């Protein structure tokens, strides 16, 4: 009997782990709450991405007006899919849009934006992922709303779609504009 228990116990544990992982596979990544919400943006300075025609940025550039910060990369397929919605976000909200170009070659990022259009007012190069880690980025794309005081008020994980733009991102921008 003991031998049977010793043989079956690892199988039962393995089966339970498989069930837990299977249930969480289709979980909405936007449900992961960022520890950065309602905290100041991290301290950083990023050089411009060469060839994009816009300057880099630093923490100090995130004050004075509501800013949307989008973390993207040319090698990211969902980033390409969300790009038209970033342009729509810029047109509809009039908000400043800054980009963090994560682990990318400058020429690849420049070509990506040449092909799709460049909605960004500033783009910082993050070749070693250091700034992204400080922001709490899990993967690209991710988008943050920063209020005029430099406080992160909202985080969207994954690509922005027409639905999430209207339902989540634009209201988060409006709320950040109304914040004292």
C-alpha positions as CSV (number, residue, x, y, z in Angstrom):
1,X,0.0,0.0,0.0
2,X,2.8,2.4,0.9
3,X,4.5,1.6,-2.4
4,X,1.3,2.4,-4.3
5,X,1.0,5.8,-2.5
6,X,4.7,6.6,-3.2
7,X,4.1,5.9,-6.9
8,X,0.8,7.7,-7.2
9,X,1.7,10.8,-5.1
10,X,4.0,12.4,-7.8
11,X,1.5,11.6,-10.5
12,X,-1.3,13.3,-8.5
13,X,0.9,16.4,-7.9
14,X,1.9,16.6,-11.5
15,X,-1.8,16.3,-12.6
16,X,-2.8,19.1,-10.3
17,X,0.0,21.3,-11.6
18,X,-1.1,20.6,-15.2
19,X,-4.7,21.5,-14.3
20,X,-3.6,24.8,-12.6
21,X,-1.5,25.8,-15.6
22,X,-4.2,24.8,-18.1
23,X,-6.8,26.9,-16.3
24,X,-4.6,30.0,-16.3
25,X,-3.4,29.8,-20.0
26,X,-6.2,31.9,-21.4
27,X,-6.2,34.4,-18.5
28,X,-6.4,38.1,-19.5
29,X,-2.9,39.6,-19.0
30,X,-4.5,43.0,-18.4
31,X,-5.7,41.7,-15.1
32,X,-2.1,41.8,-13.8
33,X,-2.1,45.0,-11.7
34,X,1.1,47.0,-11.9
35,X,2.9,47.9,-8.7
36,X,3.7,51.2,-10.4
37,X,0.1,52.5,-10.4
38,X,-0.1,55.7,-8.3
39,X,3.6,55.9,-8.0
40,X,6.0,58.3,-9.7
41,X,7.6,57.2,-13.0
42,X,11.0,55.6,-12.4
43,X,14.1,57.8,-12.7
44,X,15.8,57.3,-16.1
45,X,17.3,58.9,-19.1
46,X,17.1,57.4,-22.6
47,X,18.9,58.4,-25.7
48,X,16.9,58.9,-28.9
49,X,16.5,56.0,-31.3
50,X,18.6,57.1,-34.3
51,X,16.8,57.5,-37.5
52,X,13.4,58.2,-36.1
53,X,13.6,62.0,-36.1
54,X,12.4,62.5,-32.6
55,X,14.4,63.0,-29.3
56,X,14.8,60.6,-26.5
57,X,13.4,61.4,-23.1
58,X,13.9,61.3,-19.4
59,X,11.8,61.2,-16.2
60,X,11.6,65.0,-16.1
61,X,9.9,65.0,-19.6
62,X,6.9,63.2,-18.1
63,X,5.7,66.2,-16.1
64,X,3.6,69.2,-17.1
65,X,1.0,67.3,-19.2
66,X,-0.6,63.9,-19.4
67,X,1.6,61.5,-21.3
68,X,1.0,58.1,-22.7
69,X,4.1,55.9,-22.7
70,X,4.1,52.9,-25.1
71,X,6.7,50.1,-24.9
72,X,7.3,48.6,-28.3
73,X,9.7,46.8,-30.6
74,X,10.0,46.3,-34.3
75,X,10.3,42.5,-33.8
76,X,7.0,42.4,-31.8
77,X,4.0,41.2,-34.0
78,X,1.3,42.6,-31.6
79,X,3.1,46.0,-31.7
80,X,2.6,46.1,-35.4
81,X,-1.1,45.2,-34.9
82,X,-1.7,47.9,-32.3
83,X,0.1,50.6,-34.2
84,X,-2.9,52.0,-36.0
85,X,-4.7,52.3,-32.7
86,X,-1.7,54.3,-31.2
87,X,-2.2,56.7,-34.1
88,X,-5.9,56.9,-33.4
89,X,-5.2,57.5,-29.7
90,X,-2.9,60.4,-30.6
91,X,-5.5,61.9,-33.0
92,X,-8.5,61.4,-30.6
93,X,-6.9,62.5,-27.3
94,X,-4.2,65.0,-28.4
95,X,-2.1,63.6,-25.6
96,X,1.7,63.4,-25.8
97,X,2.8,59.9,-26.9
98,X,6.2,58.7,-25.9
99,X,7.7,55.4,-26.9
100,X,10.2,53.1,-25.2
101,X,11.9,51.0,-27.9
102,X,12.8,47.8,-26.1
103,X,15.8,45.6,-27.1
104,X,15.8,46.7,-30.7
105,X,18.3,47.8,-33.3
106,X,17.9,51.5,-34.2
107,X,17.7,50.8,-37.9
108,X,14.9,48.2,-37.4
109,X,12.9,50.6,-35.2
110,X,13.4,53.4,-37.7
111,X,12.2,51.2,-40.6
112,X,9.3,49.9,-38.5
113,X,8.1,53.5,-38.0
114,X,8.9,54.5,-41.6
115,X,6.6,51.7,-42.8
116,X,3.7,52.3,-40.3
117,X,4.1,56.0,-39.5
118,X,5.5,57.6,-36.4
119,X,2.9,58.8,-33.9
120,X,5.5,59.3,-31.1
121,X,6.6,62.7,-29.9
122,X,9.7,61.2,-28.3
123,X,11.3,57.7,-28.4
124,X,13.8,56.4,-26.0
125,X,16.2,53.5,-26.8
126,X,16.2,50.8,-24.1
127,X,18.6,48.3,-25.7
128,X,19.4,46.4,-22.4
129,X,15.8,46.4,-21.1
130,X,16.8,48.3,-18.0
131,X,14.2,51.1,-18.2
132,X,11.5,48.6,-19.1
133,X,12.3,46.6,-16.0
134,X,12.1,49.7,-13.8
135,X,8.7,50.4,-15.3
136,X,7.6,46.8,-14.4
137,X,7.1,45.8,-18.0
138,X,6.4,42.0,-18.5
139,X,6.6,42.1,-22.3
140,X,5.8,44.2,-25.3
141,X,3.5,45.9,-26.0
142,X,2.6,47.6,-22.8
143,X,1.1,51.1,-22.4
144,X,1.1,53.5,-19.4
145,X,-0.8,56.7,-18.7
146,X,1.2,59.2,-16.7
147,X,-0.5,62.3,-15.2
148,X,0.9,65.8,-15.4
149,X,2.7,65.3,-12.0
150,X,4.7,62.3,-13.4
151,X,2.6,59.7,-11.6
152,X,1.7,56.5,-13.4
153,X,-2.1,56.2,-13.2
154,X,-2.9,53.3,-15.6
155,X,-1.2,50.4,-17.3
156,X,-2.5,48.4,-20.3
157,X,-0.8,45.0,-20.9
158,X,-0.9,43.7,-24.5
159,X,-1.8,45.4,-27.7
160,X,-4.3,48.2,-27.8
161,X,-7.4,47.3,-29.9
162,X,-10.3,49.4,-31.0
163,X,-12.3,48.0,-28.1
164,X,-9.6,48.6,-25.4
165,X,-8.9,52.0,-26.8
166,X,-12.5,53.2,-26.3
167,X,-13.3,51.2,-23.2
168,X,-10.0,51.5,-21.2
169,X,-7.3,53.7,-22.5
170,X,-9.2,56.9,-23.5
171,X,-11.1,57.0,-20.2
172,X,-7.8,56.5,-18.3
173,X,-6.4,59.5,-20.2
174,X,-9.4,61.6,-19.4
175,X,-9.2,60.6,-15.7
176,X,-5.5,61.5,-15.6
177,X,-6.4,64.9,-17.1
178,X,-9.0,65.6,-14.4
179,X,-6.7,64.5,-11.6
180,X,-5.7,67.3,-9.2
